[in-house]
Amino acid sequence: MDTLTLFGLFAVSMMLITYTLENRSHWMVLLFAVACALGSAYGFLQGAWPFGLVEAVWAVIALKRWQDRTKT
């Protein structure tokens, strides 16, 4: 397994874990946004630009959700 594949596995695993734990803390929503950004980078690095684009959109959505949760 090469470095890029390990990076992608890490990013997607973090997305799954942080998404599952989102209800526990607003910090998990922020970590989910970071994981989505990492997933986006992975998608672009491996040449799957549709995946990279969708993950970038998810990162922006998650950042907005994190902002909304921290305002209360």
Secondary structure as UniProt FT lines:
FT   HELIX           3..20
FT   HELIX           22..24
FT   HELIX           26..46
FT   HELIX           49..70
//
